[in-house]
Amino acid sequence: MTQRNRTQKKVAPEKPITLWGNFIALTLGNVVSFCSWMLMAIVVSIIIEWIGMLFWWEPDHAQTMLQSEINYLSQFSKNGLLSIHPATMAQTFIGVVNDAYAWLRLPEWLPWIQQHLFILYVAVSSAVDVTYMMCIRLVTIVFTLPVFILWFVVAAIDGLSERDIRKYEGGLESSFVYHKVKPFIFPAIALSCGLYLTLPFSMNPALFFLLPQFILFTATFWTCATFKKFL
């Protein structure tokens, strides 16, 4: 038997990757990425809070921010599409966090820490308030995403209409603007949501997301408007 035949025997046939397998792998990958991203955002927010308490802020800074975020969340009405009230979703997320703290036996240790190590108690309490605040902000982001989707759809329709006008009128074809504005579409949503989660002070989400929504609308409009006329 030649060397070529022995090599061919060792190579196993490749199994075709099914559509269902791709869907499961993509879903699990996105879930793991989201959980890792959330954990990193929580850690960064806690570190920022501790540094701020050490140099500038009062010990109850995180608790004050938490109350402000609750007030902002109360301004959202029930989602007609999902039939979910923001307070209900927030209570669900906070319940998961409470279960995690109960598993770590944190409620049992807090009274002892408060009595013997007050500085550590302040640090742990602020970290707990930060995690609760992150849950509130995550719910706020969930109820803000439909607005991003609405602006994206409107901008895409307007941009494609402008593209058709340019196509039928024989307008000039240039990909310079297309390649310059297209990279701003995804960061307008992802970076603004990540920045809002780790924001070290309270801010009305309607004002905070105003600029990212404008960037998303502008980038989507010019991306669709300058898309090449003929495929």
Secondary structure, DSSP 4 states (H G I P E B T S, - for coil): --HHHHHHHHSPPPPPPPHHHHHHHHHHHHHHHHHHHHHHHHHHHHHHHHHHHHHTS-TTHHHHHHHHHHHHHTTS--BTTTTB-HHHHHHHHHHHHHHHHHHTTHHHHHHHHHHH-HHHHHHHHHHHHHHHHHHHHHHHHHHHHHHHHHHHHHHHHHHHHHHHHHHHTT-----HHHHHHGGGHHHHHHHHHHHHHT-SS---HHHHTHHHHHHHHHHHHHHHHTS-S--
